[in-house]
Amino acid sequence: MLKRNYDAYSSTDPLSSLLRLHGGDLMDSDGMQIEKRLSHHGSLSCYDHSVAVARMSAALALKLRVRVDMRSMIRGALLHDYFLYDWRDGEEGHNLHGFKHAKRALQNAERDFELTPIARDVIVKHMFPLNITPPRYRETVFVTIADKVCAVREFSISAWMSLPVVRKKHA
């Protein structure tokens, strides 16, 4: 069962405002509505993961006071997993998902949206070092780090909640 989708429109915190400003059109798009139905890490949707990565990327850049193209970084982060298929379904072409999905996400994003070179780099290189081409821009580095941190957190929470003793306690 997928966790409820993050609603960037109901929150008034500064990060949600940044996401709405720079990526509201993406979050409302048909493709992102598909992401809401795709399970990604544990019980989290692909959409929720993408929003979490965008939020964390922006938070890191702001906290560290590093000058970035915030719009390109947020848009790239929101679209970094825009592959739009269930990678667990066993269909032909979905094998080796970790190695292939960044290119698929970029193809889909280029089809559906106008992208800057920075957003393209974020999308296609966010799996570094699994994909061996390193990031070209600092925005890509922030998204790559945020993606790893969010994925570990999401998998950890999912694993913890699947333990029998924890399931009973929260049932």
C-alpha positions in Angstrom: 0.0 0.0 0.0 1.4 3.4 -1.0 1.8 6.1 1.6 -0.3 9.2 1.1 1.3 11.5 -1.5 3.0 14.6 -0.2 0.9 17.7 -0.7 3.3 20.6 -1.4 0.3 22.9 -1.7 -1.0 22.5 1.8 2.3 23.4 3.5 3.5 26.9 4.1 7.1 26.2 5.0 9.8 27.9 2.9 10.9 24.7 1.1 7.3 23.9 0.0 7.1 27.5 -1.3 10.3 27.0 -3.3 9.0 23.7 -4.8 5.7 25.4 -5.8 7.6 28.3 -7.3 10.0 26.3 -9.4 8.2 23.0 -9.9 4.5 23.5 -9.4 3.8 22.9 -13.0 5.8 19.7 -12.9 4.0 18.4 -9.8 0.6 19.1 -11.4 1.6 17.3 -14.7 0.0 14.1 -16.0 3.4 12.3 -15.7 3.8 13.2 -12.0 0.3 11.9 -11.4 1.5 8.6 -12.8 4.4 8.8 -10.4 1.9 9.0 -7.5 0.7 5.5 -8.4 4.2 3.9 -8.7 5.7 2.3 -5.7 9.4 3.2 -5.4 11.3 2.6 -2.1 9.3 0.5 0.2 5.8 1.9 0.6 6.6 5.3 -0.7 5.5 6.5 -4.1 7.9 7.6 -6.8 6.3 11.1 -6.5 6.9 11.3 -2.8 10.5 10.2 -3.2 11.0 12.9 -5.9 9.5 15.6 -3.8 11.7 14.5 -0.8 14.8 14.6 -2.9 13.9 18.1 -4.2 13.3 19.4 -0.7 16.5 17.9 0.7 18.6 19.2 -2.3 17.2 22.8 -1.7 17.7 22.5 2.0 21.3 21.4 1.6 22.1 24.2 -0.8 20.5 26.8 1.5 22.0 25.5 4.7 25.5 25.4 3.1 25.0 28.8 1.4 26.1 27.4 -1.9 25.0 29.5 -4.9 23.0 27.2 -7.2 20.4 27.6 -10.0 17.6 26.7 -7.6 15.0 26.4 -10.4 17.1 24.0 -12.5 18.1 21.9 -9.4 14.5 21.6 -8.1 13.1 20.7 -11.5 15.9 18.2 -12.1 15.3 16.7 -8.7 11.5 16.4 -9.3 12.2 14.6 -12.6 15.2 12.5 -11.6 13.1 9.3 -11.4 10.6 10.3 -14.2 10.9 6.8 -15.8 7.1 6.2 -15.5 7.0 2.4 -15.2 6.8 -0.1 -12.4 10.4 -1.3 -12.3 9.4 -4.3 -10.2 7.0 -5.9 -12.7 9.6 -8.1 -14.4 8.8 -6.8 -17.9 11.5 -6.9 -20.6 13.6 -3.8 -20.5 13.0 -3.2 -16.8 16.0 -5.4 -15.7 19.0 -3.5 -14.5 16.8 -0.6 -13.5 19.4 1.1 -11.4 21.7 1.4 -14.4 19.1 2.3 -17.0 16.3 4.4 -15.5 18.2 7.7 -15.5 18.4 7.7 -19.3 14.7 6.7 -19.5 13.8 9.5 -17.1 15.7 12.0 -19.2 14.0 10.9 -22.4 10.5 11.2 -20.8 11.4 14.6 -19.2 12.7 16.0 -22.5 9.5 14.8 -24.2 7.2 16.4 -21.7 9.1 19.6 -20.5 11.7 22.2 -21.4 14.9 21.5 -19.6 18.0 23.4 -18.9 21.5 21.8 -19.3 21.7 21.7 -15.4 18.3 19.9 -15.1 19.4 17.4 -17.8 22.6 16.7 -16.0 20.8 16.2 -12.7 18.4 13.7 -14.2 20.9 11.6 -16.2 23.7 11.6 -13.6 21.9 11.3 -10.3 22.8 7.6 -10.0 26.6 8.4 -9.8 28.7 6.4 -9.0 26.5 3.4 -10.2 26.4 5.2 -13.5 30.0 6.1 -14.0 29.8 9.6 -15.5 30.3 12.1 -12.7 28.1 15.2 -12.2 29.1 18.3 -14.1 27.3 20.8 -11.9 27.1 21.5 -8.2 23.3 21.1 -8.5 23.7 17.6 -9.6 26.0 16.8 -6.7 23.3 18.1 -4.3 20.6 16.0 -5.9 22.8 12.9 -6.1 23.6 13.2 -2.3 20.0 13.9 -1.4 18.8 10.9 -3.5 21.1 8.6 -1.6 20.1 9.9 1.8 16.4 9.8 1.0 16.6 6.3 -0.4 18.4 5.0 2.6 15.9 6.6 4.9 13.0 5.3 2.9 14.3 1.7 2.8 15.2 1.8 6.5 11.7 3.0 7.5 10.1 0.4 5.3 12.4 -2.4 6.7 11.7 -1.3 10.3 7.9 -1.1 9.7 8.0 -4.6 8.2 9.3 -6.2 11.4 6.6 -8.4 13.0 6.9 -6.8 16.4 6.6 -3.2 14.9 3.7 -4.2 12.7 1.7 -5.4 15.7 2.5 -2.2 17.7 1.2 0.0 14.9 -1.7 -2.1 13.8 
